[in-house]
Amino acid sequence: ADSRVMDFGSVFLLSSGKADSEDAPSPAVPASQQTGLNVAELIIGRGFGTVIRHRDFEERSNFYDALLAAESRAISQRKGIHSAKDPPVMHITDLTTV
């Protein structure tokens, strides 16, 4: 399950801006300022990861409840790693041998 997530993670971050707002240009935001998007929630919601369950007394994210809700939606919609389909076969061409 983890190998499927690793393949899609970098593609998700590169393509998520285009897919969510094609017409509106994204404003330039300094690194210290938040834009309002929770990338972790988007990744979990698309089925590219899971949430680690914590006890009540353990330290956890401020967005823990939102992450759990996103994971339950992904499970119910059978997205990403929660899908019953087999992952695509990964072909690697080794160019280091002569």
C-alpha positions as CSV (number, residue, x, y, z in Angstrom):
1,A,0.0,0.0,0.0
2,D,2.8,2.4,0.8
3,S,4.5,2.0,-2.6
4,R,1.3,3.3,-4.3
5,V,1.4,6.4,-2.1
6,M,5.0,7.2,-2.9
7,D,4.3,7.2,-6.6
8,F,1.5,9.7,-6.5
9,G,2.7,12.1,-3.7
10,S,5.0,14.3,-5.8
11,V,2.5,14.3,-8.7
12,F,-0.3,15.4,-6.4
13,L,1.6,18.4,-5.1
14,L,2.5,19.5,-8.6
15,S,-0.9,19.0,-10.1
16,S,-3.2,20.0,-7.2
17,G,-2.9,23.8,-7.9
18,K,-3.9,23.4,-11.5
19,A,-6.8,21.1,-10.9
20,D,-8.4,23.1,-8.1
21,S,-8.2,26.6,-9.7
22,E,-7.5,26.6,-13.4
23,D,-8.9,30.1,-14.1
24,A,-7.7,32.0,-11.0
25,P,-4.0,32.7,-10.7
26,S,-2.5,31.8,-7.4
27,P,-1.3,34.8,-5.4
28,A,2.3,35.1,-4.3
29,V,2.4,34.2,-0.7
30,P,5.5,34.3,1.6
31,A,6.6,31.0,3.1
32,S,5.6,32.1,6.6
33,Q,2.0,32.9,5.7
34,Q,-0.7,30.2,5.3
35,T,-3.0,30.2,2.3
36,G,-5.9,28.3,4.0
37,L,-5.4,24.9,2.2
38,N,-4.5,21.9,4.4
39,V,-2.3,19.8,2.1
40,A,-2.4,16.9,4.6
41,E,-6.2,16.8,4.5
42,L,-6.2,16.9,0.6
43,I,-3.7,14.0,0.5
44,I,-5.6,11.9,3.0
45,G,-8.9,12.8,1.3
46,R,-7.7,11.5,-2.1
47,G,-6.6,8.2,-0.6
48,F,-2.8,8.7,-0.7
49,G,-2.3,8.1,3.0
50,T,-3.9,7.2,6.3
51,V,-4.2,8.8,9.7
52,I,-2.4,7.4,12.8
53,R,-4.9,7.0,15.6
54,H,-3.9,8.7,18.9
55,R,-5.2,8.5,22.4
56,D,-6.9,11.5,24.0
57,F,-3.9,12.3,26.2
58,E,-1.3,12.2,23.4
59,E,-0.3,15.3,21.5
60,R,-1.8,15.5,18.0
61,S,-2.6,17.9,15.2
62,N,-5.1,20.7,15.5
63,F,-6.7,19.3,12.4
64,Y,-6.9,15.7,13.7
65,D,-10.7,15.6,13.4
66,A,-10.7,17.0,9.9
67,L,-8.1,14.4,8.9
68,L,-10.2,11.6,10.3
69,A,-13.2,12.8,8.4
70,A,-11.2,13.0,5.2
71,E,-9.9,9.5,5.7
72,S,-13.4,8.1,6.3
73,R,-14.6,9.8,3.1
74,A,-11.7,8.3,1.2
75,I,-12.5,4.8,2.6
76,S,-16.2,5.1,1.8
77,Q,-15.5,6.3,-1.8
78,R,-12.8,3.6,-2.2
79,K,-10.1,6.1,-3.4
80,G,-6.4,5.6,-3.7
81,I,-4.9,3.0,-1.3
82,H,-8.4,2.1,-0.1
83,S,-9.4,1.0,-3.6
84,A,-9.8,-2.7,-4.5
85,K,-7.9,-2.3,-7.7
86,D,-4.3,-3.6,-8.0
87,P,-1.7,-0.8,-8.2
88,P,-0.2,-0.1,-11.7
89,V,2.9,-2.1,-12.5
90,M,6.0,0.0,-12.1
91,H,8.6,-0.3,-14.8
92,I,12.1,1.0,-14.2
93,T,14.8,1.1,-16.9
94,D,18.2,0.7,-15.4
95,L,20.6,2.8,-17.4
96,T,23.6,2.3,-15.1
97,T,24.7,-1.0,-16.7
98,V,26.6,-1.0,-20.0
